[in-house]
Amino acid sequence: MQKTKKRPGATRAPARRPARSRVRSMEARQSLITEIELARLGDGQVAYIKSMTSAEARRMFPSIKGLPRGIDLYALHAADGTPIALTDSRQAAVGHALDGELEIASVH
């Protein structure tokens, strides 16, 4: 068996990640938004509506007393996550946003 000679200065190329994982990694970094950026989004004029159960609402709003169990609620939040209102209907949450001249963003 014949030995191969190693060329001087030759180095092994580092293992490369598959292109698919590099693309996902780049997309993840580009889609992240900081809390400060989120707070500045819409300059206080953007809000979103989040549906939640009464159990979730009790955890999120511990100061609310006498909240019935087993009902669906809707919370209106500022873009930075600050709660603005808690209602028992989506229409009431939308109405509250419109009264406050807030633009409702769709969050998925």
Stockholm file with secondary structure:
# STOCKHOLM 1.0

chainA/1-108         MQKTKKRPGATRAPARRPARSRVRSMEARQSLITEIELARLGDGQVAYIKSMTSAEARRMFPSIKGLPRGIDLYALHAADGTPIALTDSRQAAVGHALDGELEIASVH
#=GR chainA/1-108 SS CCCCCCCTTCCCCCCCCCHHHHHHHHHHHHHCCCHHHHHHGGGGTEEEEEEEEHHHHHHHCTTCCSCCTTCEEEEEEETTSCEEEEESSHHHHHHHHHHTTCEECCCC
#=GC SS_cons         CCCCCCCTTCCCCCCCCCHHHHHHHHHHHHHCCCHHHHHHGGGGTEEEEEEEEHHHHHHHCTTCCSCCTTCEEEEEEETTSCEEEEESSHHHHHHHHHHTTCEECCCC
//
